[in-house]
Amino acid sequence: MDSEFSRYRAFLKQYPPFDALSEADWAGLEGALVICQFAPGTVILEPSQTEAEGLYVVYQGAVRLEQDGQAVAWLEPGEAFGYPSLLGQQPPSLTVRAEGETACLRLSKEAFRGLLQKPSFALFFSARLAERLRLLQPMALNLPDLGQPAGEAAEAGVWLEPAATVAQTALSPRELQVLRQVFLRVRQAQQTLAARFRLQVL
């Protein structure tokens, strides 16, 4: 095993969901993981580009997430970005900028999507996506009373907490579409796992 890959693997195994990957999973990632160095202020991802090149994990330094020129969050070593773009197969929603000298590990999009077949991996990033979407300012929508139960105003097929209000779930149509795609990926992964379990039992 390549010494650099071994070092990157040891780093990633400290953080979920990589800590749950099997030896077979890691064997398939060799060659799909590269280190990227960024000078201070370098734009790593931005909405004007196409889909992200892969899943990025901060290795050293930090990155700043920006919307309309305003910082909305900072990510430190072990934290990932680029997955909203990959899950939605669309340009990034936020600008990601290096905060000082920064190094990131980049997992190829093909390898990332392959790992999404693992339910635990897919569930982790679907949860992170929901958190990340809350950083975005929702697009102007023709909404009813924001205190109204969201279930009364939601489109058919949208999953919501029973007690949630419209104000608490105010996502743009684009964001809802991304979430639906993620839920479908998670459901497919769960169905695959269930089918494999049935075969083992039989």
C-alpha positions in Angstrom: 0.0 0.0 0.0 1.3 3.5 -0.9 2.8 5.3 2.1 0.9 8.5 1.3 -2.3 6.7 0.9 -1.7 4.9 4.3 -1.2 8.3 5.9 -4.4 9.8 4.4 -6.3 6.7 5.3 -5.2 6.9 8.9 -6.3 10.5 9.0 -9.8 9.9 7.5 -10.4 6.9 9.8 -10.5 9.3 12.7 -13.8 10.8 11.4 -17.2 9.5 10.4 -18.3 8.1 8.1 -14.8 6.9 7.0 -14.3 5.3 10.4 -16.9 2.6 9.5 -15.4 1.6 6.1 -14.2 -1.9 5.7 -10.8 -3.1 4.4 -12.4 -3.9 1.1 -13.8 -0.4 0.9 -10.4 1.1 1.5 -8.7 -1.1 -1.0 -11.1 0.3 -3.6 -10.1 3.9 -2.7 -6.4 3.7 -3.4 -5.8 5.9 -6.5 -9.1 7.7 -6.0 -7.7 9.9 -3.1 -5.4 12.8 -3.8 -4.0 15.8 -1.8 -4.8 19.3 -3.0 -2.8 22.4 -1.7 -4.4 25.8 -1.7 -2.9 29.2 -1.1 -4.7 31.7 1.3 -7.8 33.1 -0.3 -7.9 30.5 -3.1 -11.5 29.8 -4.3 -11.8 26.0 -4.3 -15.5 25.7 -5.3 -17.9 28.3 -6.5 -21.5 28.4 -7.9 -20.3 29.5 -11.4 -18.5 26.3 -12.0 -19.9 22.9 -12.9 -20.3 20.0 -10.5 -17.6 19.6 -7.9 -14.7 17.4 -9.0 -15.0 15.2 -5.9 -15.6 15.1 -2.2 -13.2 17.3 -0.3 -12.1 16.8 3.3 -10.0 19.4 5.1 -6.6 17.9 5.9 -4.7 20.9 7.2 -5.8 24.5 7.7 -9.4 25.6 7.2 -11.9 26.7 4.6 -14.6 29.4 4.6 -18.1 28.9 3.2 -19.5 32.0 1.6 -22.9 33.1 0.2 -23.1 36.3 -1.7 -19.7 37.3 -0.4 -20.7 36.7 3.3 -19.1 34.0 5.4 -21.6 31.5 6.7 -19.4 28.8 8.2 -15.8 27.6 8.6 -14.7 24.0 8.2 -11.7 22.5 10.0 -9.7 19.3 9.6 -11.9 16.2 9.2 -14.9 18.2 7.9 -16.1 17.7 4.3 -17.5 19.8 1.5 -18.5 19.4 -2.1 -21.0 16.7 -1.3 -24.1 18.9 -1.9 -22.9 19.4 -5.5 -22.2 15.7 -6.0 -25.5 14.6 -4.4 -27.5 17.0 -6.5 -25.3 16.6 -9.6 -25.3 20.4 -10.0 -22.9 23.4 -9.4 -22.0 24.2 -5.8 -24.5 26.4 -3.9 -21.7 28.1 -1.9 -18.3 29.5 -2.5 -15.6 27.6 -0.7 -12.4 29.6 0.0 -9.1 28.6 1.6 -8.6 30.3 5.0 -4.8 30.5 5.1 -2.5 27.8 3.8 -4.8 24.8 3.4 -4.6 21.2 2.2 -7.6 19.0 1.4 -8.0 15.4 0.5 -10.2 14.9 -2.6 -12.0 11.7 -3.2 -13.1 11.2 -6.8 -16.8 11.6 -7.5 -16.9 8.1 -8.9 -15.5 6.7 -5.6 -17.8 8.9 -3.5 -20.9 7.7 -5.4 -19.8 4.1 -5.1 -19.6 4.5 -1.3 -23.1 5.9 -1.3 -24.3 2.4 -1.9 -23.4 1.8 1.8 -26.5 2.9 3.8 -24.4 4.3 6.7 -22.3 6.4 4.3 -25.4 7.7 2.5 -27.3 8.5 5.7 -24.3 10.4 7.1 -24.1 12.7 4.1 -27.9 13.1 3.7 -27.9 14.4 7.4 -25.0 16.7 6.7 -26.7 18.0 3.6 -29.8 18.9 5.6 -27.6 20.8 8.0 -25.7 22.6 5.2 -28.9 23.6 3.4 -30.0 25.5 6.5 -27.0 27.8 6.0 -28.5 29.0 2.7 -30.9 31.9 2.5 -34.1 30.4 1.1 -35.2 31.8 -2.3 -38.2 34.1 -2.3 -41.3 31.8 -2.2 -45.0 32.4 -2.1 -45.4 30.9 1.4 -48.5 30.8 3.7 -48.3 31.9 7.3 -44.9 30.8 8.6 -46.4 29.5 11.8 -48.7 27.1 9.8 -47.9 23.4 10.2 -45.6 22.6 7.3 -47.5 19.4 6.5 -50.5 21.5 5.4 -48.4 23.5 3.0 -45.9 20.9 1.7 -45.9 19.3 -1.7 -46.9 15.6 -1.8 -43.9 13.3 -1.2 -42.0 15.8 1.0 -40.9 14.2 4.3 -41.4 16.6 7.3 -41.3 16.4 11.0 -45.0 16.3 12.2 -44.6 19.3 14.5 -42.4 21.4 12.1 -43.7 24.8 10.9 -43.2 26.4 7.5 -40.7 28.8 8.9 -38.6 25.9 10.2 -38.6 24.0 6.9 -38.4 26.9 4.4 -36.2 25.5 1.7 -36.1 26.5 -1.9 -37.6 24.3 -4.7 -34.0 23.6 -5.8 -33.0 22.5 -2.3 -36.0 20.3 -1.9 -35.2 18.6 -5.2 -31.6 17.8 -3.9 -33.0 16.4 -0.7 -35.5 14.2 -2.6 -32.5 12.9 -4.7 -30.6 12.1 -1.6 -33.5 10.3 0.1 -33.9 8.2 -3.1 -30.2 7.3 -2.9 -30.6 6.3 0.7 -33.7 4.3 0.1 -32.0 2.4 -2.8 -29.0 1.7 -0.5 -31.3 0.4 2.2 -33.2 -1.8 -0.3 -29.9 -3.2 -1.6 -28.8 -4.0 2.0 -32.2 -5.7 2.8 -32.0 -7.8 -0.4 -28.5 -9.0 0.5 -29.6 -9.9 4.0 -32.6 -11.9 2.7 -30.3 -13.8 0.4 -27.9 -14.6 3.3 -30.9 -15.8 5.4 -32.3 -18.0 2.6 
